[in-house]
């Protein structure tokens, strides 16, 4: 019997380390060289066109159509200088990945000649078919019209020989069919609400924007071993596999010396990322063997989201060049840590202030406490929606697995900030006021350490942790489009800040001085949101019990978590801030449920196929060999010697028989459960049936397959084992 596994293993051993040719210039010299950035625009655009694009980028002012031809012509000239032949509108459909349709610059003219053309109309809008993308019922498949529209806030870039223009994607009726549109709308809503509140402190603030710094975790696996694992190819994870004797238990991989093959891959990844303006800064080994992480410098959220989508593409393309495949599944291997994508979120102003940084003056600290109180209140009042924003089949396997935050949303702020909040909560309201100035009130906020970063330890068990000048949303999955959690955070914060300003204004109308009113409302939020704050070990069973007593939700699975999207409260929230309509919210809910169902369905089918067509034949073949051997022993040995020598062998035959029988039985039951689930028409009910019935057989099937892996002759086992997948040769 030919064994593809050993052929794959031989390939890994024979691989030379790929040498990489790097630019001779410093990274700073070629950084952003493949982007149509501000310096390039300054060079290629007229002053009128340049100012128009900059106003659109900085102040969300619509670009006058009369200058779009100038911008398009400049983009084409710049791109063609770099060997570009095609252009595409690059967008984020509701699949969670990116999409593109390439068109050539070339345009035929008379006498069999051709010229290169790229008009303003082609820049600002296209009409791709795109009818097969999920729409959640917004449109039927036969209604093919969908429009992409240029997003000038994110710079165009070049990949290979194609000019990529970041765009939104909407239906013929104007409904959003992507993740970028609600993200941009949520940023606009946050900007308006935050500026209104910030002007209570500083009249010079006229723009607030969210920042995002993502930390991308991923696994690498040799491409030959990857190809020998149909489950990795089809699902991104291993559905079977006995744990390796050594994996992450010694913590020797974490921050360890980077393997030379991996380092070559990382170096090329960084070069290509830097050319595209992705400011990758950090690279290191992660906890699990063959697990790694990279992270950039913070950027404005929209650009950071685009860059993360690009980075995931570059990870895949670059890995293949180095004979690796990248795994972005949240839990590709059982028993070792999975991969997340920590989203570090903060807000900055046009005056250069990070709203999540305490200042050196009482006024700055009052602003910080006010913003913090609103964040705590926003997460407290919308914790189920925050949980829903990171829900996926893959992430369900990671959250709460003692390696990642639980499905219970809580906020960690650290000992120093907790002490400050408690002091504010417990102070008599009038004692905070200093009436030296009759016409106003100075707020004497309790002292906050000047260097807060050093006084705020990191709680790696918390899903939403304050880490000095930002919040680290640790519950986001490694394969996620970061726009999803970002537009939820932006929207709930915009809503909360709007409520804050309204409550302050009402108190002022009732005769309370402005700063006093501002303090009263912030203090009220600190008290009302106290249940969401937790400083302990979020992995513990005690916290689960405590969270229940506090009234916090614990939606462990995607189907039950997603319900938070379509409550009347959530729909009104998104509609109130013009982020999404009811139709758009319900469409996303339907798409997420359907995607969950299909992921579990595919995994089920892969398990059934591997068990029936790969594992069982191998086990039976080995069992027959043992039986033949036992027969031979019986022929040549006396009965007493045979009983003594064959006892363990006969027990192994029986053990194999038992596992074979159990696998067959569970696979048949799983298939029947799938048939029942497939007859259900309601999206939620079919998703729940797949979770409760179909998925319930996964662990049982895996248990018996993994036991067989330890019984069957190693030379016969058809699938690369964990000890081979997790350690680079």
Secondary structure, 3 states (H helix, E strand, C coil): CCCHHHHHHHHHHHCCCCCCCCCCCCHHHHCCCCECCHHHHHHHCCHHHHHHHHHHHHHCCCCCHHHHHHHHHHHHHHHHHCCCCEEEEEECECCCCCECCEEECEEECHHHCEEECCCHHHHHEECCCCCCCCCCCCCCCCCCCEEEEECCCCCCEEECCEEEEEEEEEECCCCECECHHHHHHHHHHHHHHHHHHHCCCCCCCCCEEEEEEEEEEEEEEEHHHHHCCHHHHHHCCCCCCCCCCCCCCCCCCCCCCCCHHHHHHHHHHHHHHHHCCCCEEEEEECCCCCEEEEEECCEEHHHHHHHHHHHHHHHHHHHHHCCEEEECCCCCCCCCCCCEEEEEEEEEECCCCECCCCCCCHHHHHHHHHHHHHHHHHHHHCHHHHHHCCCCHHHHHHCCCCCCCCCCCCEECCHHHHHHHHHHHHCCHHHHEECCCCCCCEECCCCCCCCHHHHCCCCCCCCEEECCCCEEECCCECCCCCHHHHHHHHHHHHHHHHHHHHHHHHHHHCCCCHHHHHHHHHHHHHHHCHHHECCCCCCCHHHHHHHHHHCCCCCCCHHHHHHHHHCHHHHHHHHHCCCCCHHHHHHHHHHHHHHHHHHHHHHHHHHHHHHHHHHHHHHHHHHHHHHHHHHHHHHHCCHHHHHHHHHHHHHHHHHHHHHHHHHHHHHHHHHHHHHHHHCCCCHHHHHHHHHHHHHHHHHHHHHHHHHHHHHCCCCCCCCCCHHHHCCCC
